[in-house]
């Protein structure tokens, strides 16, 4: 059986070419919540914790453990839901120090609460990351959304959000939350800012 590749199998969710309406179903995630500037070291610890657990699930068969329903797959991309704290919302400029966020990595359907806790204990024996205990296993649903691919620096996202708002106006849709989701298709450690690919998504309602 060939390996499940999200880039090939789920292009509608992860590789939109233009602003599009999409109904996103419920999915399983490893999640962790944080606040403050994402350029700080704590943010890196959050990301490392999520990836350590995600690859821990992915590599289980190499340890002689094959969970029921397991299949070969590529680990899903990092995602983040972004908001501002109360102070940040009152400022007339964007301050990264006032970000509030939830980072997450989607998990295959075969992952269970018990499997999560087993892998968590296994990873903690090998990794000294203090954030591992803050990771949760959750089922989340985005529901009706508008999304598109942003290419370029994260700081240039407002122009892409403007295109998404324009799409809403033209298709009888209304944005219903100030928060938005970002799905990081590119690895910023290996990609120049002008070539970064990031899916931007926000929740909408039909008028």
C-alpha angles and dihedrals in degrees: 000000000000121000117264108247114193091201090062103031101040106036092140090062102037110022110042113166097201139005107304139173112237136173105220114205127218115283138180119250145175103228140185130183127220146156139210135043112348089214091073127098095250090063089056090052090053091052093046091051092053094047093045090056094041092053089043088062093043094052099046095109089058086062092051094260118120112177119215109274094016118158135175111267146155115254110256122247126266115265133190136194110210133203139149128246121241094272093047091054092057095053121096090220134050113262115189089201088072097052119129115194149167116213121200147170119208118238131208117262093253091068113105135185091257092050090050092053093046092052091043091058091046094050092046089059090059104031128057093203106141091205096066092090090057094060117106133196109228142166109223135178126203095187121185110010145156116229141170141168117268114202116196141029120350087235089064095057096106091075091055092046087054089057090050091051089050089052089052092052091051095047104043094255131135128203107237104186134045090215120088138190127235123197113198108219092167128056106237090207091063103028129072113240095248091057099045114128116210127168110222117202136174134176120257142180128214115248 
